Amino acid sequence: MADLGYYSLLIAFVFVIYSIAASVIGSWRRRPELVISGERAMLIHAGLLMLSSGVLVEALVTRNFNLAYVASYTDSTLPMFYTIA
């Protein structure tokens, strides 16, 4: 599950770079189809970030200490409210 979050972040990075480039180039060259493509890439980027955030929340709730973030910032005695807050 952690790999899903990792790869979704990598793919989100690619989409945000494309979104910026397509929007700027589309604006400079007055090509609305590129600007629209950049907007859609940003929506995909947002969805991928939500997916990776969901994976992290799932790891926190299930106390998956295999992830460095979960192991560093939580422990097994910490109440669930503080774990996900």
CNS distance restraints for C-alpha pairs under 8 A (distance, minus, plus):
assign (resid   1 and name CA) (resid   5 and name CA) 6.85 0.50 0.50
assign (resid   1 and name CA) (resid  55 and name CA) 6.81 0.50 0.50
assign (resid   2 and name CA) (resid   6 and name CA) 6.30 0.50 0.50
assign (resid   2 and name CA) (resid  55 and name CA) 6.77 0.50 0.50
assign (resid   2 and name CA) (resid  56 and name CA) 7.73 0.50 0.50
assign (resid   2 and name CA) (resid  59 and name CA) 7.94 0.50 0.50
assign (resid   2 and name CA) (resid  67 and name CA) 7.29 0.50 0.50
assign (resid   3 and name CA) (resid   7 and name CA) 6.03 0.50 0.50
assign (resid   4 and name CA) (resid   8 and name CA) 5.98 0.50 0.50
assign (resid   4 and name CA) (resid  52 and name CA) 7.23 0.50 0.50
assign (resid   4 and name CA) (resid  55 and name CA) 7.50 0.50 0.50
assign (resid   5 and name CA) (resid   9 and name CA) 6.26 0.50 0.50
assign (resid   5 and name CA) (resid  51 and name CA) 6.86 0.50 0.50
assign (resid   5 and name CA) (resid  52 and name CA) 4.17 0.50 0.50
assign (resid   5 and name CA) (resid  53 and name CA) 7.43 0.50 0.50
assign (resid   5 and name CA) (resid  55 and name CA) 5.69 0.50 0.50
assign (resid   5 and name CA) (resid  56 and name CA) 7.29 0.50 0.50
assign (resid   6 and name CA) (resid  10 and name CA) 6.48 0.50 0.50
assign (resid   6 and name CA) (resid  52 and name CA) 7.11 0.50 0.50
assign (resid   7 and name CA) (resid  11 and name CA) 6.12 0.50 0.50
assign (resid   8 and name CA) (resid  12 and name CA) 5.92 0.50 0.50
assign (resid   8 and name CA) (resid  48 and name CA) 5.55 0.50 0.50
assign (resid   8 and name CA) (resid  49 and name CA) 7.12 0.50 0.50
assign (resid   8 and name CA) (resid  51 and name CA) 7.13 0.50 0.50
assign (resid   8 and name CA) (resid  52 and name CA) 6.05 0.50 0.50
assign (resid   9 and name CA) (resid  13 and name CA) 6.20 0.50 0.50
assign (resid   9 and name CA) (resid  48 and name CA) 6.79 0.50 0.50
assign (resid   9 and name CA) (resid  49 and name CA) 6.49 0.50 0.50
assign (resid   9 and name CA) (resid  52 and name CA) 6.47 0.50 0.50
assign (resid  10 and name CA) (resid  14 and name CA) 6.58 0.50 0.50
assign (resid  11 and name CA) (resid  15 and name CA) 6.30 0.50 0.50
assign (resid  11 and name CA) (resid  45 and name CA) 8.00 0.50 0.50
assign (resid  11 and name CA) (resid  48 and name CA) 7.63 0.50 0.50
assign (resid  12 and name CA) (resid  16 and name CA) 6.17 0.50 0.50
assign (resid  12 and name CA) (resid  44 and name CA) 7.53 0.50 0.50
assign (resid  12 and name CA) (resid  45 and name CA) 4.80 0.50 0.50
assign (resid  12 and name CA) (resid  46 and name CA) 7.74 0.50 0.50
assign (resid  12 and name CA) (resid  48 and name CA) 5.73 0.50 0.50
assign (resid  12 and name CA) (resid  49 and name CA) 6.70 0.50 0.50
assign (resid  13 and name CA) (resid  17 and name CA) 6.30 0.50 0.50
assign (resid  13 and name CA) (resid  45 and name CA) 7.53 0.50 0.50
assign (resid  14 and name CA) (resid  18 and name CA) 6.24 0.50 0.50
assign (resid  15 and name CA) (resid  19 and name CA) 5.94 0.50 0.50
assign (resid  15 and name CA) (resid  41 and name CA) 5.70 0.50 0.50
assign (resid  15 and name CA) (resid  42 and name CA) 6.86 0.50 0.50
assign (resid  15 and name CA) (resid  44 and name CA) 7.26 0.50 0.50
assign (resid  15 and name CA) (resid  45 and name CA) 5.77 0.50 0.50
assign (resid  16 and name CA) (resid  20 and name CA) 6.17 0.50 0.50
assign (resid  16 and name CA) (resid  41 and name CA) 6.90 0.50 0.50
assign (resid  16 and name CA) (resid  42 and name CA) 6.11 0.50 0.50
assign (resid  16 and name CA) (resid  45 and name CA) 6.14 0.50 0.50
assign (resid  17 and name CA) (resid  21 and name CA) 6.21 0.50 0.50
assign (resid  18 and name CA) (resid  22 and name CA) 5.85 0.50 0.50
assign (resid  18 and name CA) (resid  38 and name CA) 6.90 0.50 0.50
assign (resid  18 and name CA) (resid  41 and name CA) 7.21 0.50 0.50
assign (resid  19 and name CA) (resid  23 and name CA) 5.99 0.50 0.50
assign (resid  19 and name CA) (resid  37 and name CA) 7.34 0.50 0.50
assign (resid  19 and name CA) (resid  38 and name CA) 4.04 0.50 0.50
assign (resid  19 and name CA) (resid  39 and name CA) 6.61 0.50 0.50
assign (resid  19 and name CA) (resid  40 and name CA) 7.88 0.50 0.50
assign (resid  19 and name CA) (resid  41 and name CA) 5.37 0.50 0.50
assign (resid  19 and name CA) (resid  42 and name CA) 5.85 0.50 0.50
assign (resid  20 and name CA) (resid  24 and name CA) 6.12 0.50 0.50
assign (resid  20 and name CA) (resid  38 and name CA) 6.64 0.50 0.50
assign (resid  21 and name CA) (resid  25 and name CA) 5.98 0.50 0.50
assign (resid  21 and name CA) (resid  38 and name CA) 7.65 0.50 0.50
assign (resid  22 and name CA) (resid  26 and name CA) 5.72 0.50 0.50
assign (resid  22 and name CA) (resid  34 and name CA) 5.41 0.50 0.50
assign (resid  22 and name CA) (resid  35 and name CA) 6.09 0.50 0.50
assign (resid  22 and name CA) (resid  37 and name CA) 6.92 0.50 0.50
assign (resid  22 and name CA) (resid  38 and name CA) 5.14 0.50 0.50
assign (resid  23 and name CA) (resid  27 and name CA) 6.02 0.50 0.50
assign (resid  23 and name CA) (resid  34 and name CA) 6.20 0.50 0.50
assign (resid  23 and name CA) (resid  35 and name CA) 4.45 0.50 0.50
assign (resid  23 and name CA) (resid  36 and name CA) 7.66 0.50 0.50
assign (resid  23 and name CA) (resid  37 and name CA) 7.66 0.50 0.50
assign (resid  23 and name CA) (resid  38 and name CA) 5.06 0.50 0.50
assign (resid  23 and name CA) (resid  39 and name CA) 7.42 0.50 0.50
assign (resid  24 and name CA) (resid  28 and name CA) 6.17 0.50 0.50
assign (resid  24 and name CA) (resid  35 and name CA) 7.59 0.50 0.50
assign (resid  25 and name CA) (resid  29 and name CA) 6.03 0.50 0.50
assign (resid  25 and name CA) (resid  31 and name CA) 7.99 0.50 0.50
assign (resid  25 and name CA) (resid  34 and name CA) 7.41 0.50 0.50
assign (resid  25 and name CA) (resid  35 and name CA) 7.97 0.50 0.50
assign (resid  26 and name CA) (resid  30 and name CA) 5.53 0.50 0.50
assign (resid  26 and name CA) (resid  31 and name CA) 4.65 0.50 0.50
assign (resid  26 and name CA) (resid  32 and name CA) 6.10 0.50 0.50
assign (resid  26 and name CA) (resid  33 and name CA) 7.30 0.50 0.50
assign (resid  26 and name CA) (resid  34 and name CA) 4.78 0.50 0.50
assign (resid  26 and name CA) (resid  35 and name CA) 5.11 0.50 0.50
assign (resid  27 and name CA) (resid  31 and name CA) 6.48 0.50 0.50
assign (resid  27 and name CA) (resid  32 and name CA) 7.35 0.50 0.50
assign (resid  27 and name CA) (resid  35 and name CA) 6.67 0.50 0.50
assign (resid  31 and name CA) (resid  35 and name CA) 6.87 0.50 0.50
assign (resid  32 and name CA) (resid  36 and name CA) 6.14 0.50 0.50
assign (resid  33 and name CA) (resid  37 and name CA) 6.09 0.50 0.50
assign (resid  34 and name CA) (resid  38 and name CA) 6.14 0.50 0.50
assign (resid  35 and name CA) (resid  39 and name CA) 6.29 0.50 0.50
assign (resid  36 and name CA) (resid  40 and name CA) 6.27 0.50 0.50
assign (resid  37 and name CA) (resid  41 and name CA) 6.14 0.50 0.50
assign (resid  38 and name CA) (resid  42 and name CA) 6.28 0.50 0.50
assign (resid  39 and name CA) (resid  43 and name CA) 6.53 0.50 0.50
assign (resid  40 and name CA) (resid  44 and name CA) 6.42 0.50 0.50
assign (resid  41 and name CA) (resid  45 and name CA) 6.11 0.50 0.50
assign (resid  42 and name CA) (resid  46 and name CA) 6.21 0.50 0.50
assign (resid  43 and name CA) (resid  47 and name CA) 6.32 0.50 0.50
assign (resid  44 and name CA) (resid  48 and name CA) 6.20 0.50 0.50
assign (resid  45 and name CA) (resid  49 and name CA) 6.25 0.50 0.50
assign (resid  46 and name CA) (resid  50 and name CA) 6.26 0.50 0.50
assign (resid  47 and name CA) (resid  51 and name CA) 6.24 0.50 0.50
assign (resid  48 and name CA) (resid  52 and name CA) 6.28 0.50 0.50
assign (resid  49 and name CA) (resid  53 and name CA) 6.10 0.50 0.50
assign (resid  50 and name CA) (resid  54 and name CA) 6.05 0.50 0.50
assign (resid  51 and name CA) (resid  55 and name CA) 6.33 0.50 0.50
assign (resid  52 and name CA) (resid  56 and name CA) 6.37 0.50 0.50
assign (resid  53 and name CA) (resid  57 and name CA) 6.22 0.50 0.50
assign (resid  54 and name CA) (resid  58 and name CA) 6.05 0.50 0.50
assign (resid  55 and name CA) (resid  59 and name CA) 6.20 0.50 0.50
assign (resid  56 and name CA) (resid  60 and name CA) 6.22 0.50 0.50
assign (resid  57 and name CA) (resid  61 and name CA) 6.12 0.50 0.50
assign (resid  57 and name CA) (resid  84 and name CA) 6.81 0.50 0.50
assign (resid  58 and name CA) (resid  62 and name CA) 6.11 0.50 0.50
assign (resid  59 and name CA) (resid  63 and name CA) 5.72 0.50 0.50
assign (resid  59 and name CA) (resid  64 and name CA) 5.00 0.50 0.50
assign (resid  59 and name CA) (resid  65 and name CA) 7.91 0.50 0.50
assign (resid  59 and name CA) (resid  67 and name CA) 7.66 0.50 0.50
assign (resid  59 and name CA) (resid  70 and name CA) 7.12 0.50 0.50
assign (resid  60 and name CA) (resid  64 and name CA) 6.42 0.50 0.50
assign (resid  60 and name CA) (resid  70 and name CA) 6.04 0.50 0.50
assign (resid  60 and name CA) (resid  74 and name CA) 8.00 0.50 0.50
assign (resid  60 and name CA) (resid  83 and name CA) 6.56 0.50 0.50
assign (resid  60 and name CA) (resid  84 and name CA) 6.48 0.50 0.50
assign (resid  61 and name CA) (resid  80 and name CA) 7.15 0.50 0.50
assign (resid  61 and name CA) (resid  83 and name CA) 7.34 0.50 0.50
assign (resid  61 and name CA) (resid  84 and name CA) 6.92 0.50 0.50
assign (resid  63 and name CA) (resid  70 and name CA) 7.00 0.50 0.50
assign (resid  63 and name CA) (resid  75 and name CA) 7.89 0.50 0.50
assign (resid  63 and name CA) (resid  76 and name CA) 7.23 0.50 0.50
assign (resid  64 and name CA) (resid  70 and name CA) 6.69 0.50 0.50
assign (resid  64 and name CA) (resid  71 and name CA) 7.78 0.50 0.50
assign (resid  65 and name CA) (resid  70 and name CA) 5.52 0.50 0.50
assign (resid  65 and name CA) (resid  71 and name CA) 4.72 0.50 0.50
assign (resid  66 and name CA) (resid  70 and name CA) 7.55 0.50 0.50
assign (resid  66 and name CA) (resid  71 and name CA) 6.95 0.50 0.50
assign (resid  67 and name CA) (resid  71 and name CA) 6.20 0.50 0.50
assign (resid  68 and name CA) (resid  72 and name CA) 5.94 0.50 0.50
assign (resid  69 and name CA) (resid  73 and name CA) 6.12 0.50 0.50
assign (resid  70 and name CA) (resid  74 and name CA) 5.66 0.50 0.50
assign (resid  70 and name CA) (resid  75 and name CA) 7.97 0.50 0.50
assign (resid  71 and name CA) (resid  75 and name CA) 6.83 0.50 0.50
assign (resid  74 and name CA) (resid  78 and name CA) 6.54 0.50 0.50
assign (resid  74 and name CA) (resid  83 and name CA) 6.30 0.50 0.50
assign (resid  78 and name CA) (resid  82 and name CA) 6.70 0.50 0.50
assign (resid  78 and name CA) (resid  83 and name CA) 6.46 0.50 0.50
assign (resid  79 and name CA) (resid  83 and name CA) 6.32 0.50 0.50
assign (resid  80 and name CA) (resid  84 and name CA) 6.36 0.50 0.50
assign (resid  81 and name CA) (resid  85 and name CA) 6.03 0.50 0.50
